[in-house]
Amino acid sequence: MVMGVTTASCNLLEPEISDFGTVEFLEIEGGCWIIQTELEQFNPINMPAEFRVDGLEIQFEASGRIGGASFCPGERIELSWIDYSDAG
């Protein structure tokens, strides 16, 4: 199932980030969801509930450099598109 995610950043023509990754749940301050790629960790501010499954392989597009503080590790991103991975 392909899920488009509404983004407040309407001025972006193309995503800054396009990658495959694994959804992970971290037991930090009550828990948080991250996307772990081969090289980086991302902290999505708008992870759809359907994709909040520890160990789920996904592909995604996002914009980065989202302001604000977070206890969750990784670059804060806003997802513009997410789907189940077809890489495996």
C-alpha positions in Angstrom: 0.0 0.0 0.0 1.4 3.4 -1.0 0.7 6.1 1.5 1.2 9.8 0.6 1.8 12.0 3.6 0.5 15.6 3.7 3.4 18.0 4.1 3.3 21.6 5.2 6.3 22.4 3.1 4.4 23.2 -0.1 7.3 25.1 -1.7 9.4 21.9 -2.1 9.4 20.6 -5.6 11.4 17.4 -4.9 12.3 15.6 -1.7 15.7 16.2 -0.2 15.9 12.6 1.0 14.9 9.4 -0.9 16.0 6.1 0.6 15.2 2.7 1.9 15.3 2.0 5.6 14.0 0.0 8.6 11.5 1.4 11.1 12.7 1.0 14.6 11.1 1.7 18.0 13.5 3.1 20.6 12.7 2.9 24.4 13.6 6.6 25.1 11.4 8.9 27.2 8.3 6.7 26.6 9.4 5.6 23.1 10.0 7.1 19.7 10.0 5.8 16.1 13.0 6.3 13.8 14.0 5.2 10.3 17.4 3.6 10.2 19.0 3.6 6.8 22.4 2.1 5.8 24.2 5.3 6.8 21.8 7.5 8.9 19.0 7.7 11.4 16.0 9.8 10.8 13.4 11.1 13.2 10.1 11.5 11.2 7.7 14.0 12.7 4.7 12.5 10.8 5.2 8.7 10.8 1.8 7.2 9.8 0.5 4.8 12.4 0.2 2.0 9.8 4.0 2.1 9.4 4.9 2.1 13.1 6.0 -1.5 13.1 9.4 -2.3 14.6 11.6 -4.0 12.0 9.4 -3.0 9.0 11.4 -2.4 5.8 10.3 0.7 4.0 11.1 3.2 1.2 10.5 6.9 1.8 10.9 10.4 0.6 11.2 13.3 3.0 12.4 16.9 3.6 14.9 17.5 6.3 16.1 20.3 8.6 12.8 20.5 10.6 13.2 22.9 13.5 12.6 22.1 17.2 14.1 19.8 19.8 13.5 16.1 20.2 14.6 13.4 22.6 14.6 11.0 19.7 18.0 10.6 17.8 18.4 11.3 14.2 17.8 14.1 11.8 14.2 15.4 12.1 12.4 14.9 8.8 8.9 15.4 7.4 7.8 12.4 5.3 6.2 13.3 1.9 5.9 9.6 0.8 6.3 6.2 2.4 5.6 2.7 1.2 6.6 -0.9 2.0 10.0 -1.8 0.6 10.2 -3.9 -2.5 14.0 -4.3 -2.2 13.8 -7.6 -0.5 
